[in-house]
């Protein structure tokens, strides 16, 4: 079927919108705020049908990996390192996850990975370009 492997690839951070307002809303500690600002995060996604492995590589060697199956509850970790359980849904080619204090959607748009997180009306958008 069309778009099964749509997410697989490596994506490098290109730009974001509303970063400061968003991290303030979710209460990210200030050291993490600075670390994440214009951070050249490389997101690596492996999609096998409904199974995903989603890894974010941060400069300096730190990385976070979330593995999940669409429609099944999974153990996840936030960018701030908090662990939680979430069920990721797929709607219109978008992955949708309810994080503890925000809603996160991911989609591939024109070859780019577009991630949108929404918390109490603040919308944070991060765009990454495909590098592999």
C-alpha positions as CSV (number, residue, x, y, z in Angstrom):
1,X,0.0,0.0,0.0
2,X,1.0,3.6,-0.7
3,X,3.0,5.3,2.0
4,X,3.8,2.3,4.2
5,X,7.4,3.1,4.5
6,X,6.8,6.8,4.3
7,X,8.6,7.7,7.5
8,X,11.8,5.6,7.2
9,X,14.9,7.8,6.9
10,X,17.3,10.1,8.7
11,X,16.3,13.7,9.1
12,X,18.4,16.7,10.3
13,X,16.9,19.6,12.2
14,X,16.3,22.5,9.8
15,X,14.2,25.0,11.8
16,X,11.5,25.5,14.4
17,X,8.8,27.9,15.5
18,X,7.7,28.9,19.0
19,X,10.4,26.9,20.8
20,X,10.7,29.2,23.8
21,X,7.0,29.6,24.4
22,X,6.5,25.9,24.1
23,X,9.3,24.7,26.4
24,X,8.1,27.3,29.0
25,X,4.6,25.9,28.8
26,X,5.7,22.2,29.3
27,X,8.1,23.3,32.1
28,X,11.4,22.1,30.6
29,X,14.3,22.9,32.9
30,X,16.4,25.8,31.7
31,X,19.6,23.7,31.1
32,X,17.5,21.5,28.8
33,X,16.0,24.6,27.1
34,X,19.4,25.9,26.1
35,X,20.5,22.4,25.0
36,X,17.5,22.1,22.7
37,X,17.7,25.5,21.2
38,X,18.5,25.3,17.5
39,X,19.9,21.9,18.3
40,X,21.0,20.0,15.2
41,X,19.0,16.9,16.3
42,X,19.1,14.0,13.8
43,X,15.9,12.0,13.9
44,X,16.2,8.4,12.6
45,X,13.0,6.6,11.9
46,X,12.6,2.9,11.0
47,X,9.1,2.0,10.0
48,X,8.1,-1.6,9.3
49,X,4.3,-1.6,8.7
50,X,2.8,-0.3,12.0
51,X,6.0,-0.8,14.0
52,X,8.3,2.1,14.5
53,X,11.6,2.8,16.1
54,X,12.1,6.5,16.5
55,X,15.6,7.7,17.6
56,X,16.7,11.2,18.2
57,X,20.4,11.8,18.2
58,X,21.6,14.9,20.0
59,X,25.0,16.6,19.5
60,X,27.4,15.2,22.0
61,X,26.4,11.6,21.7
62,X,23.1,11.5,23.7
63,X,20.2,9.8,22.1
64,X,16.6,8.9,22.9
65,X,14.8,6.0,21.3
66,X,11.1,5.3,21.4
67,X,9.7,2.0,19.9
68,X,6.0,1.7,19.3
69,X,3.3,0.0,17.3
70,X,0.5,2.1,16.0
71,X,-2.6,1.5,18.1
72,X,-0.8,-0.3,20.9
73,X,0.2,1.2,24.2
74,X,4.0,1.7,24.5
75,X,6.6,2.9,27.0
76,X,7.9,6.3,25.8
77,X,10.3,9.0,26.9
78,X,9.8,12.8,26.5
79,X,12.5,15.2,25.3
80,X,13.0,16.1,29.0
81,X,13.7,12.4,29.9
82,X,10.3,11.7,31.5
83,X,8.9,8.2,31.0
84,X,5.3,7.6,30.2
85,X,2.9,5.3,28.4
86,X,1.2,6.4,25.2
87,X,-0.8,4.9,22.3
88,X,0.3,6.3,19.0
89,X,-2.4,6.6,16.4
90,X,-2.2,7.0,12.6
91,X,-4.6,9.4,11.0
92,X,-4.4,10.7,7.4
93,X,-0.7,9.7,7.2
94,X,0.1,11.6,10.5
95,X,1.4,9.9,13.6
96,X,-0.4,11.3,16.7
97,X,0.7,10.8,20.2
98,X,-0.6,12.1,23.5
99,X,2.4,13.0,25.6
100,X,1.8,13.7,29.3
101,X,1.4,17.5,28.8
102,X,1.2,18.0,25.1
103,X,-0.1,16.5,21.8
104,X,2.5,15.5,19.3
105,X,1.9,14.9,15.6
106,X,4.5,13.9,12.9
107,X,4.1,13.7,9.2
108,X,6.2,13.6,6.1
109,X,5.5,16.7,4.0
110,X,7.4,17.3,0.8
111,X,10.2,15.0,1.9
112,X,10.6,16.8,5.2
113,X,9.7,15.5,8.6
114,X,7.3,18.0,10.2
115,X,6.6,17.6,13.9
116,X,4.0,19.7,15.7
117,X,3.5,19.7,19.5
118,X,0.6,21.6,21.0
119,X,0.3,22.5,24.7
120,X,-2.4,24.8,26.1
121,X,-2.8,26.6,22.8
122,X,1.0,27.0,22.1
123,X,2.0,25.3,18.9
124,X,5.6,24.3,18.4
125,X,6.7,23.2,15.0
126,X,9.9,21.5,14.1
127,X,11.0,20.8,10.5
128,X,13.8,18.4,9.6
129,X,15.2,17.7,6.1
130,X,15.9,14.2,4.9
131,X,19.6,13.4,4.8
132,X,19.5,9.6,4.3
